[in-house]
Amino acid sequence: MKILHVDSSISGESSLSKDLSAIAVTHLRSIYPHAEVLYRDLVEAPINHMTGPIFAGFGGHWGGEFDAATQQEHRLSEQLVGEFLASTILVIGAPMYNFSISTQLKAWLDRIAQQGRTFNYTENGTVGLASGKCVIVVSACGGFYSHGSMMQMDFQEPYLRGFFKFLGITDIRFVRAEGALKGELERSEGIRVAKAALSRVY
Ligand SMILES: Cc1cc2nc3c(=O)[nH]c(=O)nc-3n(C[C@H](O)[C@H](O)[C@H](O)COP(=O)(O)O)c2cc1C
């Protein structure tokens, strides 16, 4: 059983989503002590943004017409989609930036959404090819989006749910630490709620 742990915060050691995603992985390790955990910090080791030549390599179309740097990108795309497909559980640390996800996380998503590998177009519409996995998203945000006037500005949870559903994954679990920038009391309450949710997330 393989667990893929992905972090995507720019805040280094002070990142809340990183702290909490690590707690999620510790929890999973207590359930599956023999699980193999692969860790990717998408800020420490960033993935280049999608480009035409990188996209052209999807589906194994690598070859001499691409320069060495692009061929290296094609190998990375293959490695990333392979890691994703090989994992049974994904834990994603997702800071909310500008009502959505970090650009680093988006760059990773762009590499794993590959026609023929993780989804296909059929006569009956699109079919996800990555079914059977569980995705645990650990989200941290400065404000509040699960209730109140900002609810409609949450483009993070609906986007990630929609994205992974498109790839065929139906078991998508969200843990949110909200109010991180609203004051000490709100921040610690948000962390308390998130930690309680993490203890029963799986
Ligand atoms: C570039 C940037 C954009 C942000 N945008 C939002 C936002 O749209 N909504 C929000 O509630 N908080 C926003 N925040 C606050 C973060 O969501 C908050 O600091 C959270 O703790 C980030 O997770 P992290 O600590 O793991 O980095 C933003 C922070 C940064 C640095």
The ligand as an SDF file (V2000), in Angstrom:
LIG
                    3D

 31 33  0  0  0  0  0  0  0  0999 V2000
   -0.5630   34.5920   -1.5880 C   0  0  0  0  0  0  0  0  0  0  0  0
   -1.5760   34.3270   -0.5220 C   0  0  0  0  0  0  0  0  0  0  0  0
   -2.9250   34.3520   -0.8360 C   0  0  0  0  0  0  0  0  0  0  0  0
   -3.8780   34.1010    0.1440 C   0  0  0  0  0  0  0  0  0  0  0  0
   -5.1950   34.0950   -0.1980 N   0  0  0  0  0  0  0  0  0  0  0  0
   -6.1260   33.7990    0.7340 C   0  0  0  0  0  0  0  0  0  0  0  0
   -7.4950   33.7380    0.3840 C   0  0  0  0  0  0  0  0  0  0  0  0
   -7.9100   33.9200   -0.7370 O   0  0  0  0  0  0  0  0  0  0  0  0
   -8.3770   33.4420    1.3690 N   0  0  0  0  0  0  0  0  0  0  0  0
   -7.9970   33.1910    2.6630 C   0  0  0  0  0  0  0  0  0  0  0  0
   -8.8440   32.9160    3.5060 O   0  0  0  0  0  0  0  0  0  0  0  0
   -6.6900   33.2220    3.0040 N   0  0  0  0  0  0  0  0  0  0  0  0
   -5.7580   33.5170    2.0750 C   0  0  0  0  0  0  0  0  0  0  0  0
   -4.4340   33.5320    2.4150 N   0  0  0  0  0  0  0  0  0  0  0  0
   -4.0480   33.1010    3.7720 C   0  0  0  0  0  0  0  0  0  0  0  0
   -3.6880   31.6230    3.8000 C   0  0  0  0  0  0  0  0  0  0  0  0
   -4.7250   30.8270    3.2910 O   0  0  0  0  0  0  0  0  0  0  0  0
   -3.3370   31.1930    5.2080 C   0  0  0  0  0  0  0  0  0  0  0  0
   -2.1970   31.9160    5.6140 O   0  0  0  0  0  0  0  0  0  0  0  0
   -3.0890   29.6900    5.3480 C   0  0  0  0  0  0  0  0  0  0  0  0
   -2.5760   29.4470    6.6390 O   0  0  0  0  0  0  0  0  0  0  0  0
   -2.1420   29.2110    4.2720 C   0  0  0  0  0  0  0  0  0  0  0  0
   -1.7200   27.8810    4.5350 O   0  0  0  0  0  0  0  0  0  0  0  0
   -0.2050   27.6010    4.9560 P   0  0  0  0  0  0  0  0  0  0  0  0
   -0.0560   28.1710    6.3490 O   0  0  0  0  0  0  0  0  0  0  0  0
   -0.0670   26.1490    4.8880 O   0  0  0  0  0  0  0  0  0  0  0  0
    0.6680   28.3290    3.9760 O   0  0  0  0  0  0  0  0  0  0  0  0
   -3.4790   33.8020    1.4660 C   0  0  0  0  0  0  0  0  0  0  0  0
   -2.1000   33.7810    1.7740 C   0  0  0  0  0  0  0  0  0  0  0  0
   -1.1690   34.0320    0.7970 C   0  0  0  0  0  0  0  0  0  0  0  0
    0.2850   33.9800    1.1440 C   0  0  0  0  0  0  0  0  0  0  0  0
  1  2  1  0
  2  3  1  0
  2 30  2  0
  3  4  2  0
  4  5  1  0
  4 28  1  0
  5  6  2  0
  6  7  1  0
  6 13  1  0
  7  8  2  0
  7  9  1  0
  9 10  1  0
 10 11  2  0
 10 12  1  0
 12 13  2  0
 13 14  1  0
 14 15  1  0
 14 28  1  0
 15 16  1  0
 16 17  1  0
 16 18  1  0
 18 19  1  0
 18 20  1  0
 20 21  1  0
 20 22  1  0
 22 23  1  0
 23 24  1  0
 24 25  2  0
 24 26  1  0
 24 27  1  0
 28 29  2  0
 29 30  1  0
 30 31  1  0
M  END
$$$$
